[in-house]
Structures are given as C-alpha cells and as structure tokens.
Amino acid sequence: MPPLVLLACAILFEVSGTVMLRLSDGMSKLAPAVAVVVFYGASFYFLALVIKRIDIGVTYAVWAGAGTAIVAVVGVLIWDEPVNALKVASILAVIAGVIGLNLSGGH
C-alpha cells in the first residue's frame, strides 16, 4: 500500500480515537472507551508502517497536524464549539504547514 494511503489511515484512526475519547465521557462509557484503545492502536500501527518509508519528522508532523485540524473542524461541526477568526486562521496555518512539509520532499 502506498505510504500516503497508510498515513491517511493513521490520521483517520487517530481522529476517530479522539472523537471516541470525547464520547467516552472520561473513559466511563465502555463501548467508546474500548473504541479509543482500538482506534489509537490502529493509528499507531499504520504510523509505524509509514515511518519505514517517509521521514519520521514529516510523518509525525503531517499525522499530528492533519489530525489536529480535522478534530478542530469536527468539534465545530458536531459539538457546536465556538469558531472565530483566530481559530480559522490557526487551522489554516496547520494545513499550510502540512502542505509545506509534503512539498519539502520528505517522502
């Protein structure tokens, strides 16, 4: 499987784990708490596969940055978290950083 597909899987599992973390209510609800462990485990598995083929710094920055940006958007869309110009600018800065790292040729 191409490394960028593996990285996308790692990001999606990380975002899913974070959403489940919110739904677990402090890990007090069994099903979402189990899903947290499963999704984060899957995320790290795919992340481990990716760092065999893409520089670790680029991999981690893209994984963390993309996950952070997606989770911020999910928070706004699903839980009506506040959105303001600074939040939007910050998310765009994270996305720009991820794009810049990809263009830097780390893979």
Backbone bond lengths (Angstrom), bond angles and torsions (degrees), N, CA, C in turn:
res aa  C-N    CA-C-N  psi(-1)  N-CA   C-N-CA  omega(-1)  CA-C   N-CA-C  phi
1 M - - - 1.449 - - 1.529 108.31 -
2 P 1.322 118.28 137.53 1.466 120.89 179.99 1.532 111.11 -60.88
3 P 1.340 116.79 144.99 1.464 119.23 -176.26 1.522 114.46 -61.37
4 L 1.322 117.97 -31.88 1.466 118.29 179.04 1.520 112.21 -70.52
5 V 1.321 117.26 -29.14 1.470 121.07 174.45 1.529 109.18 -69.41
6 L 1.343 116.20 -42.63 1.465 120.55 176.77 1.529 110.71 -61.15
7 L 1.328 116.22 -41.00 1.461 120.60 179.18 1.525 110.65 -65.39
8 A 1.317 117.06 -40.74 1.470 120.47 177.03 1.528 110.18 -61.40
9 C 1.321 117.41 -40.30 1.472 120.84 177.00 1.520 110.36 -62.93
10 A 1.324 116.76 -44.07 1.472 120.75 178.90 1.518 110.40 -59.77
11 I 1.318 117.26 -42.25 1.467 121.57 -179.87 1.527 110.61 -66.24
12 L 1.320 117.34 -45.59 1.465 120.50 -178.93 1.523 111.48 -63.56
13 F 1.333 117.78 -39.84 1.460 120.24 177.41 1.531 111.06 -67.76
14 E 1.326 116.93 -37.07 1.468 120.14 178.74 1.528 110.42 -65.88
15 V 1.306 117.16 -43.28 1.468 121.34 177.92 1.536 109.63 -64.02
16 S 1.312 116.78 -43.20 1.465 120.51 178.34 1.523 110.97 -61.37
17 G 1.327 116.78 -41.86 1.460 120.69 177.65 1.519 111.85 -62.22
18 T 1.313 116.63 -40.16 1.460 120.66 179.96 1.531 111.06 -68.15
19 V 1.319 117.17 -40.01 1.466 120.60 176.49 1.530 109.59 -62.80
20 M 1.330 116.54 -43.20 1.465 120.02 178.02 1.529 111.48 -64.31
21 L 1.328 116.49 -32.98 1.463 120.68 177.71 1.530 109.49 -60.71
22 R 1.306 115.26 -42.38 1.476 119.94 177.23 1.525 110.47 -64.03
23 L 1.329 116.36 -42.45 1.459 120.93 -177.62 1.530 112.81 -73.76
24 S 1.320 117.18 -18.45 1.472 120.60 -177.12 1.519 112.94 -74.18
25 D 1.325 117.50 -11.57 1.466 122.38 179.26 1.526 110.78 54.70
26 G 1.333 114.23 59.24 1.467 119.48 179.28 1.518 112.65 71.79
27 M 1.315 117.29 30.82 1.460 124.98 -178.46 1.535 111.82 64.39
28 S 1.335 116.96 24.54 1.465 120.81 -179.28 1.529 112.67 -94.22
29 K 1.323 117.73 -10.54 1.465 121.61 177.18 1.517 108.05 -106.99
30 L 1.328 115.58 122.02 1.460 121.49 -168.72 1.528 114.15 -60.13
31 A 1.306 118.44 -52.99 1.468 120.18 -174.70 1.532 112.34 -60.48
32 P 1.335 118.92 -50.64 1.465 117.53 177.48 1.529 112.57 -64.61
33 A 1.339 118.01 -33.26 1.470 120.36 178.98 1.522 110.94 -65.02
34 V 1.318 116.74 -41.42 1.469 120.68 176.51 1.526 109.55 -64.89
35 A 1.335 116.63 -41.41 1.466 120.60 179.14 1.529 111.07 -61.57
36 V 1.335 117.95 -36.16 1.471 121.55 176.96 1.519 109.55 -56.38
37 V 1.321 116.29 -50.65 1.471 121.33 -177.34 1.529 110.55 -64.20
38 V 1.319 116.81 -43.63 1.469 121.00 -178.78 1.530 110.39 -64.95
39 F 1.328 116.93 -48.30 1.461 119.97 -176.96 1.531 111.98 -66.85
40 Y 1.338 117.01 -43.54 1.469 118.17 177.35 1.520 110.99 -65.22
41 G 1.324 116.98 -37.93 1.470 119.82 176.67 1.516 111.41 -60.62
42 A 1.325 116.60 -45.26 1.466 120.97 178.07 1.527 110.61 -63.62
43 S 1.316 116.57 -40.13 1.460 120.51 179.22 1.529 111.05 -60.13
44 F 1.323 115.93 -47.83 1.471 119.17 -179.91 1.527 111.95 -67.09
45 Y 1.326 117.28 -32.82 1.465 120.05 176.07 1.533 109.98 -60.81
46 F 1.332 116.21 -50.83 1.468 119.50 179.69 1.526 111.33 -65.59
47 L 1.320 117.07 -37.15 1.461 120.96 177.31 1.527 110.35 -60.67
48 A 1.323 116.66 -41.29 1.469 120.92 178.43 1.524 111.53 -62.69
49 L 1.322 116.72 -36.88 1.469 119.93 177.55 1.531 111.06 -68.00
50 V 1.320 115.59 -38.73 1.465 119.97 -177.37 1.527 111.18 -66.52
51 I 1.334 117.99 -42.51 1.473 119.17 -174.61 1.519 112.54 -69.71
52 K 1.316 117.46 -6.47 1.461 120.11 171.46 1.528 110.92 -75.35
53 R 1.355 116.36 -19.49 1.465 119.73 -172.42 1.525 114.47 -125.73
54 I 1.318 117.60 -15.96 1.470 121.34 177.85 1.521 107.08 -125.73
55 D 1.326 117.13 143.16 1.467 121.31 178.94 1.519 110.66 -48.29
56 I 1.324 116.24 137.50 1.462 121.23 -175.44 1.524 112.36 -62.03
57 G 1.325 117.94 -38.40 1.461 120.38 179.89 1.513 111.87 -63.98
58 V 1.309 116.37 -43.46 1.464 120.90 178.75 1.523 109.59 -67.67
59 T 1.321 116.24 -45.51 1.465 120.60 -179.36 1.521 111.18 -57.30
60 Y 1.319 116.10 -51.10 1.462 119.63 -176.38 1.528 111.30 -65.94
61 A 1.310 116.94 -41.19 1.464 120.12 -179.63 1.526 111.00 -64.18
62 V 1.316 117.30 -42.48 1.464 120.31 179.46 1.528 109.92 -66.90
63 W 1.342 116.84 -44.94 1.466 121.79 -179.89 1.529 110.49 -60.02
64 A 1.313 116.34 -51.13 1.468 120.51 -177.54 1.528 111.45 -69.11
65 G 1.322 116.86 -44.04 1.461 120.66 -177.59 1.510 112.74 -66.73
66 A 1.319 116.54 -47.20 1.463 119.44 179.77 1.524 110.24 -65.22
67 G 1.321 116.30 -42.25 1.466 119.65 178.08 1.512 111.79 -60.44
68 T 1.319 116.65 -44.00 1.461 121.37 179.66 1.529 110.88 -61.48
69 A 1.320 116.51 -46.59 1.468 120.29 -179.24 1.527 111.10 -63.52
70 I 1.324 116.97 -43.32 1.465 120.06 -178.86 1.522 110.72 -66.13
71 V 1.332 116.99 -43.62 1.467 120.21 179.53 1.530 110.73 -63.13
72 A 1.319 117.80 -38.05 1.467 120.36 177.61 1.527 110.59 -62.33
73 V 1.319 116.81 -42.50 1.470 120.80 178.42 1.524 110.27 -66.49
74 V 1.330 117.63 -42.89 1.466 121.40 177.81 1.527 110.17 -59.10
75 G 1.322 117.08 -42.56 1.457 120.52 178.97 1.516 112.41 -59.19
76 V 1.312 115.86 -40.44 1.467 120.32 178.89 1.524 110.77 -69.86
77 L 1.328 117.03 -44.18 1.464 120.72 -175.01 1.524 113.52 -75.55
78 I 1.332 117.61 -39.26 1.463 120.13 -174.26 1.523 112.37 -93.45
79 W 1.325 117.24 -41.86 1.463 120.12 -174.45 1.525 112.96 -107.77
80 D 1.317 116.66 12.22 1.466 121.27 177.21 1.529 112.60 52.42
81 E 1.339 116.07 37.65 1.460 119.50 175.86 1.522 108.61 -66.11
82 P 1.322 116.81 150.31 1.467 118.74 -176.15 1.520 112.38 -63.38
83 V 1.310 114.38 145.83 1.464 120.76 176.36 1.521 107.48 -128.05
84 N 1.321 114.33 136.89 1.462 119.83 177.27 1.522 108.36 -144.24
85 A 1.294 115.85 177.91 1.463 120.28 -175.72 1.531 111.71 -60.67
86 L 1.324 117.48 -39.44 1.460 119.77 -179.58 1.527 111.55 -65.33
87 K 1.333 117.37 -39.91 1.468 120.25 178.29 1.522 110.29 -64.23
88 V 1.323 116.96 -45.71 1.466 120.73 179.52 1.528 110.34 -62.23
89 A 1.319 117.57 -45.41 1.469 121.29 179.42 1.522 110.67 -62.17
90 S 1.310 117.06 -38.92 1.461 120.92 -179.74 1.524 111.37 -67.16
91 I 1.325 116.82 -42.71 1.471 120.21 176.97 1.521 110.14 -62.46
92 L 1.319 116.70 -42.45 1.471 119.84 178.16 1.526 111.15 -64.14
93 A 1.328 117.61 -35.53 1.462 120.93 177.31 1.533 110.98 -65.43
94 V 1.329 116.56 -40.27 1.465 120.19 177.13 1.529 109.76 -62.89
95 I 1.318 116.61 -45.27 1.470 120.83 179.68 1.524 110.39 -62.48
96 A 1.319 117.29 -42.43 1.471 121.02 178.00 1.530 110.35 -61.95
97 G 1.328 117.12 -40.01 1.456 120.48 177.76 1.515 112.39 -63.58
98 V 1.322 116.79 -41.77 1.469 121.44 178.20 1.520 109.89 -62.81
99 I 1.327 117.28 -44.59 1.459 121.10 178.45 1.533 109.86 -62.52
100 G 1.309 116.46 -44.67 1.481 120.03 179.44 1.513 112.09 -60.01
101 L 1.319 116.97 -42.40 1.471 119.49 178.63 1.513 111.88 -64.81
102 N 1.324 116.84 -39.06 1.462 119.60 176.83 1.523 111.83 -64.44
103 L 1.327 115.95 -37.35 1.460 119.45 179.98 1.534 112.26 -74.82
104 S 1.329 116.08 -15.79 1.461 119.71 -177.87 1.521 112.99 -71.53
105 G 1.330 115.45 -9.84 1.466 118.60 176.19 1.519 113.49 83.84
106 G 1.315 118.55 32.14 1.442 121.61 179.57 1.513 114.44 -80.10
107 H 1.333 117.08 6.33 1.468 119.24 179.64 1.511 110.03 -137.85
